[in-house]
Amino acid sequence: MAIHALLPAFMACSMLAATATWAASPDSAREAREAEAANAPLLSDYSGELERPWGMEFMPDGRLLVTERPGRLRVISADGREISPAVQGVPQVDYRDLGGLLDVTIDPAFVRNRVIYLSFTKKVGHGAGPGLNSLTVARARLSDDATHLERYRVIFKQTPAVANGENLGGRLAVSGDGYLYLTVGDRYAPQDRMRAQSLAYYQGKTVRVRTSGAVPDDNPFVHIEGARPEIWSLGHRNPGGAFVHPRTHQLWISEHGPQGGD
């Protein structure tokens, strides 16, 4: 082979070798570590001494509403230093497995009406054992001094009730055009998770109602016989995040993956 044909390959190998040598130099490694440290997120404690916090929502004045799964709703000051006593009037919850008091969100008109929404697992029946529970959503008015709930009312209840307290979903999202969304997990047990594809059950769905609890006429399955009219989408596993885009009003959700590790 002619010498001139070998030159490009030789030059390329020389450039790669030089690059590898530069990348492995102590100075470049140190610079890479410094750049990584400079771009790393800064972590600091905002507030502490909470028991199993699950949901949170900022109020317009900067204070934070936080749920604790055993069944308490707290108000945390804007600087994170003060945690209120438990807000009174919160419903009793079925606190076991992954259940209890779950999410909290505020109405788009909260400044005027002080309405909040809570999701939780509610025990069904009065037996001594763990029994059945229902994923439930309630709306209420947070008092002017934020110490108690007023005008409490249930606006959605999962039926039939379910025996376990896992893969609940339970995340709430509210849109500026007056709709409330709830994610409902597949409830983990084989007999429940198979119902994620059935319109006759709430397992594995997202639910869409008006903030009053009424069923919208334009829900996709509202006119199908045997379908639960509140269903907005189906075939989910355990959607743990939900967000409504403020301009498009599209619902975005994130859910646990199907292959372990989540």
C-alpha positions in Angstrom: 0.0 0.0 0.0 1.3 3.5 -0.8 2.6 5.7 2.0 0.2 8.4 1.2 -2.7 6.0 1.8 -1.5 5.2 5.3 -1.1 8.8 6.4 -4.8 9.6 7.2 -5.1 6.5 9.3 -1.9 7.2 11.1 -2.9 10.8 11.8 -6.3 9.7 13.1 -4.7 7.2 15.4 -2.3 9.8 16.6 -5.2 12.2 17.3 -7.1 9.6 19.2 -4.0 8.7 21.3 -3.4 12.4 22.1 -7.1 12.8 23.1 -6.9 9.7 25.3 -3.7 11.0 26.9 -5.3 14.4 27.6 -8.5 12.9 29.0 -6.5 10.7 31.4 -4.3 13.5 32.6 -4.5 14.4 36.3 -5.4 18.1 35.5 -8.3 17.1 33.3 -9.7 14.6 35.8 -9.5 17.3 38.5 -11.2 19.9 36.3 -14.0 17.3 35.5 -14.6 16.8 39.2 -14.7 20.5 39.9 -17.1 21.1 37.1 -19.3 18.3 38.4 -19.3 19.7 41.9 -20.1 23.2 40.6 -23.2 21.9 38.8 -24.4 19.5 41.5 -27.7 20.4 43.2 -27.5 22.0 46.6 -29.4 20.1 49.3 -30.7 21.6 52.6 -33.4 20.7 55.1 -36.6 22.8 54.6 -38.6 21.3 57.4 -38.4 18.2 59.6 -40.2 16.2 62.3 -42.9 15.0 60.0 -44.2 11.4 60.0 -44.3 9.8 56.6 -45.1 13.0 54.5 -46.7 12.0 51.2 -48.4 15.0 49.5 -47.7 18.8 49.5 -49.1 21.9 47.9 -47.9 25.5 48.2 -50.6 28.1 49.1 -50.5 31.5 47.4 -48.9 33.1 50.6 -45.9 30.8 50.4 -47.0 28.4 53.2 -47.0 24.7 52.5 -49.8 22.2 53.1 -48.3 18.7 53.8 -50.1 15.4 54.4 -48.8 12.8 56.8 -50.0 9.3 55.9 -51.1 8.4 59.5 -53.9 11.0 58.9 -52.6 14.5 59.7 -52.6 17.6 57.6 -50.0 20.3 58.5 -49.3 23.9 57.5 -45.6 24.8 57.3 -44.5 28.4 57.3 -42.9 29.8 54.1 -39.4 29.6 55.7 -40.0 26.0 56.9 -39.3 26.8 60.5 -42.9 26.5 61.9 -45.1 23.4 61.6 -48.7 23.8 62.7 -50.6 21.4 64.9 -52.7 18.9 62.9 -55.5 20.6 61.0 -58.8 19.6 62.6 -61.6 18.0 60.6 -59.4 15.7 58.5 -61.2 12.4 57.9 -60.2 9.1 59.5 -58.0 7.1 57.2 -57.1 3.4 56.7 -53.4 3.7 57.5 -51.7 0.5 56.5 -49.5 -0.8 53.7 -49.1 2.3 51.4 -52.5 3.8 52.4 -53.6 6.6 54.7 -53.9 10.3 54.0 -52.3 10.8 50.6 -52.4 13.9 48.4 -53.5 17.5 48.9 -54.1 20.2 46.3 -55.8 23.5 46.2 -58.6 24.9 44.0 -57.5 27.3 41.3 -59.7 29.9 43.0 -58.2 29.2 46.5 -57.5 32.9 47.2 -61.2 33.5 47.0 -62.8 30.2 48.2 -60.0 28.5 50.2 -61.1 25.1 48.9 -58.7 22.2 49.1 -58.9 18.6 48.0 -57.6 15.5 49.8 -57.2 11.9 48.7 -57.0 9.1 51.2 -57.9 5.4 51.8 -61.1 5.1 53.8 -61.9 1.9 55.7 -65.1 0.2 54.6 -67.0 -1.8 57.3 -66.5 -2.1 61.0 -64.6 -5.3 61.5 -61.6 -5.7 63.7 -59.3 -6.9 60.9 -57.7 -4.9 58.1 -60.8 -5.4 56.0 -61.6 -3.4 52.9 -60.8 0.2 51.9 -61.8 2.7 49.2 -59.6 5.3 47.6 -61.6 8.5 48.3 -61.4 12.2 47.4 -63.0 14.9 49.5 -63.2 18.7 49.2 -63.4 21.1 52.1 -62.8 24.7 52.9 -59.6 25.5 54.9 -60.6 27.9 57.7 -59.3 31.5 57.5 -56.8 30.7 60.3 -55.9 27.4 58.7 -56.7 25.4 61.8 -59.6 23.3 60.7 -61.7 22.2 57.7 -65.2 23.4 57.0 -67.9 22.2 54.6 -66.3 18.8 54.2 -67.8 16.6 51.5 -66.8 13.4 49.7 -66.8 13.9 45.9 -65.4 10.5 44.7 -65.2 7.0 46.2 -63.7 3.9 44.6 -66.2 1.1 44.5 -66.2 -1.8 45.1 -63.9 -1.6 48.0 -60.5 -3.4 47.8 -58.8 -5.7 50.3 -55.2 -4.5 50.1 -53.5 -1.2 50.6 -50.8 -1.3 47.9 -50.3 0.4 44.5 -52.9 3.0 45.3 -52.1 5.8 43.0 -53.8 8.6 44.8 -52.2 11.6 43.2 -54.5 14.7 42.6 -54.2 17.3 39.9 -56.6 20.2 39.3 -57.0 22.3 36.1 -57.9 25.9 35.7 -61.0 25.0 33.7 -62.6 23.3 36.6 -61.6 19.6 36.4 -60.1 17.4 39.1 -58.0 14.3 38.2 -57.2 11.4 40.4 -54.8 8.6 39.7 -55.9 5.1 40.7 -53.3 2.3 41.0 -53.9 -1.4 40.0 -54.0 -2.4 43.7 -51.2 -5.0 43.2 -53.1 -8.2 43.8 -53.5 -10.4 40.6 -57.3 -10.2 40.7 -57.2 -6.4 40.9 -54.4 -5.6 38.5 -56.1 -7.5 35.7 -59.0 -5.0 36.1 -56.8 -2.2 34.8 -58.1 -3.0 31.3 -61.8 -3.2 32.3 -64.0 -0.2 32.2 -66.2 -1.7 34.9 -63.5 -1.1 37.6 -61.5 1.9 38.8 -58.2 -0.1 39.2 -55.5 1.1 36.9 -57.2 4.2 35.8 -57.1 8.0 35.9 -60.4 9.6 37.0 -61.8 12.9 35.8 -64.6 14.8 37.6 -65.5 18.4 38.0 -64.2 20.1 41.1 -67.8 19.8 42.5 -67.7 16.0 42.0 -70.0 16.0 39.0 -69.2 13.7 36.0 -68.3 15.7 32.9 -70.5 14.9 29.8 -67.4 14.7 27.6 -65.5 12.0 29.5 -64.5 9.4 26.9 -66.5 6.4 28.3 -69.4 8.2 29.9 -72.0 6.8 27.4 -70.7 3.3 27.3 -73.0 0.8 29.1 -71.3 -0.8 32.1 -68.3 1.7 32.1 -67.5 3.8 35.1 -68.3 7.3 33.8 -65.5 9.0 35.7 -62.7 7.1 33.8 -60.4 9.3 31.8 -57.7 6.8 30.8 -57.0 3.1 31.6 -54.3 0.5 31.6 -52.1 2.0 34.3 -50.0 0.3 36.9 -49.5 2.8 39.7 -49.4 6.4 38.7 -47.6 8.3 41.4 -47.3 11.7 39.8 -49.8 14.0 38.1 -49.7 17.5 36.7 -52.0 19.6 34.5 -50.3 21.9 32.0 -51.5 25.4 32.9 -52.0 26.5 29.3 -53.1 23.4 27.4 -54.9 21.7 30.3 -53.4 18.4 29.3 -52.9 15.9 32.1 -49.3 14.5 32.5 -48.7 11.5 34.7 -45.8 9.4 35.7 -46.1 5.8 37.0 -44.1 3.0 38.3 -42.6 0.7 35.7 -43.7 -3.0 35.3 -40.3 -4.8 35.9 -39.3 -4.3 39.5 -37.2 -1.6 40.9 -39.9 0.9 39.9 
